[in-house]
Amino acid sequence: MTSLRSQLDLNAPLDAAVWAVLTVTFFAVARLGELVLPRLNSFDPSRHVARKHVRMDKDREGHEVWVIFVPRTKSSESGEDLCFAKQSASFDPVSALTNHLTLNDPKGDAALFSYRTTPAGSDEHQWRPLTKRAFNQRVVQAAKAAALTQLQGHSLHIGGTLEYLLRGIPFDVVKTMGRWKSDAFRLYLRKHAQILAPYLQAEPVIQENFTCYVMPPVR
């Protein structure tokens, strides 16, 4: 994430939106498709996140928690909240989102991650919703410039999951953060065990808990 950040200009409207999506997706353990649009003209406020869907709450201990309401997700037709908090790392989602909102200033009913553009021959700004294609293209460019392996949308989902597990966050808490239902989280971890294993091996206790958690029940 830090290497990608070095290849983005956070004073540029597109890069500010891309960086906000990167960090929020990662720390909210979200799916990329919950924050960006499949097509440029596909925005539907009853399905997609808009500027008005962002709010700041506080947890039971008084800590600030940022919330983005997704009107409809794969798991719930009535919508779900994505939650994240300020991080001490250089890739803080709160700072990234605040920068995007300040620079691009999408209006209340507009797609949350819209960014300013100026059409050729015009002096007036327009707002363009960030699509999955535009997001991926910019991330691929930044990854190549940073000599990184090409990233995919699911890399952020599994990356956020791994980040919290390595911090020692209990599996069931990470499951709740990622909004997995029933045994879906266990199956997800099994599917990505090969990716997770090299990192978990450096944390024997976490690795042991991981193995116990994902092992099929004895019958």
N, C-alpha and C positions, 0 to 999 in steps of 0.2 A: 504493500500500500504506500509506503514512504517513497519507494522508487517511482511509482506511478505519479504520486503527488509532485515530484520534482520535474515531471514532463508536462504538467498542466499549468496554464496561466489563469489563476483564480480571479483575475480582473477581466477576463474574457467571458462573455455571457454563456457560451456553450460549455466551456471548461468548468465554469462555476456550477452549472446544472449537473454536469457529469460527475464532478467530485462529490456533490451533495448526494446524488443517487448512490454512488459507490459506498460512501461511508454509512449512510442510513441503512442501505440494504445489508451491509456487513453487520452492524451492531444491533439492528432490529431483528436479525436472523430472518430476513424477509425473502420473498421470491422476487426476482427482478421484474417480472411481469406485473407485479402489484404496484409498481411505481412509474413505469414507462409505458408508452402506448404501442400497440402492435402496428398501427399505421398512422400516418400524419393526420388524417381526417376522421379518426375513429373515436375521438374523445366523447365520452358520455358521462356526465356528472353523477348519474345514478349507478355507475359501475367503476369509475376511475377516480383517483385521488385529485382533489382540487385544493386551491389555496385555503379555502374556508375549512378544510378538514384537518388543519393543523392546530393543535392546542398545547398548552403547557399545564401539567398537573403536578401534584406533589404526592410522594408516597407517605406511608404511615410515620416515617421518621422525619418528614419535612424536606426530603431531598427533591429537587426538581426532576421531573420526568417529562420528556417530550412525547407527544402522542400524535400519530397520523392515522386517521380513520379511513380504512379502505371500504367503500360502500358494498362491494361484493368480492368474494374470494372463492377459491376452489373449495374451501372448507365450509364456507357459510354464505348463503345468499343474502343474509341480513347484515353482512359486513363484520369486520374485525378491526381491532386496534393494533397498530405497530408501535412498540414502545422502545425508547432508548434514552440514555442519559449522557451527560457530558463526560468525556474521556480525557485523561491526562496525556494520551499519546498525541503525536503530531497529526494524526488523522481523526480528529474529533468530529463526530457527526453534527453536534450542535453548532459548532463554529462554521462547518461547511454549509449547513442548511441556512443559517443566519446570513452568511455571505451571499448565498444564492438569492435569498428573498430580498436582500438589500440591493443587490446589483440588478437583478432581473425584474423584481417587483411585479410578479404575476397577480392579477386581480382575483377577487374572492371566488368567482365562479369559473376561473380559468384552470387549466391543468396545472397542478402544483409545480411540476418541473418544466414549465415553459421558459424559454429564454429569448432575449431580445435579438432581433435581426433588423438590418436596414436594407431594404431592397435597392437594387441598382437604380440610380436616377431619382431616388427619393431621399428626403431629409427626415422622414418620419419613421419611428420605430414600429415594428410589428412584433408579435409574440408567436413563437413557434413551439408547439409541444414537443418534448423530447421523446423520440421513438426508440424502440429497442434497437433498430438498425443503426440509427445515428449514434446511440450510446456505444454499441459494440464497435463501430468503426473508429470512434475516438479513443476508446480504451485500447484497441489493437494498435493504433498508431503510437500511443504513449508507451505501451508495453514493448514494442519494437525499439523505440528510441531509448528505452531503459534496459534493453537487452534481456527482457524477461520472456518466459514462456507465455504463449498466447493464452489469455484468460477467457473463460466462458461465464455465462450468467450464473450457472450453478456453483461456480468457484466461490462466489461471494457467500452463498448459502452455507456451503460446507465449511468455508473459512470462518464465518461467524460462529458456527457451531463449535468448531475446534478451539477458537479463541476462548470461549467461555468454559469449555471443558478443561482446558489447560490452566485456567484460573482457579480451578477447583469447584466451580459451580456444580451442584448436584445434577445428575442426569435428568431427573424429573422436572427440575426448574428450567433447564435448557429446553426440554420437551415443551413446556408451557410457553416459553418465550417464542419458540418456533411454531407454535400453534398446531402441533401434530396431534392427531386423534389416535386413540387406542394404541395399537401396536405399530403404527406407522413409523414412529421415531426409531424403534428397535430395528425395524426392517431397513430404514434409511441408513442407520449406522452400519449394519451388516454390509449393505451395498457399497459403502464408501470406506470400509475397513482398511483396504489397501492404501488409500490416501492418508488416513488418519494414523495408521500404525507407526510410521517412522517418527512422528512427533510424540506420540503417546509413550513410546519406548523409553524416552528420557524421563518419564514420570511414572515409576513403577506402581505406585499406589493407584493412580488414575488408570493406568493400563489394566491393572487387575480388576478394578471396578468396571471398566469398559468390557472386558472379557465376560465377566459375570452377567453384565446387563444384556449383552447381545446374544449370548449363547441360547440356543433353543431349549425349551424346558425338557427335562428328562421324562420320558413316558414309559 
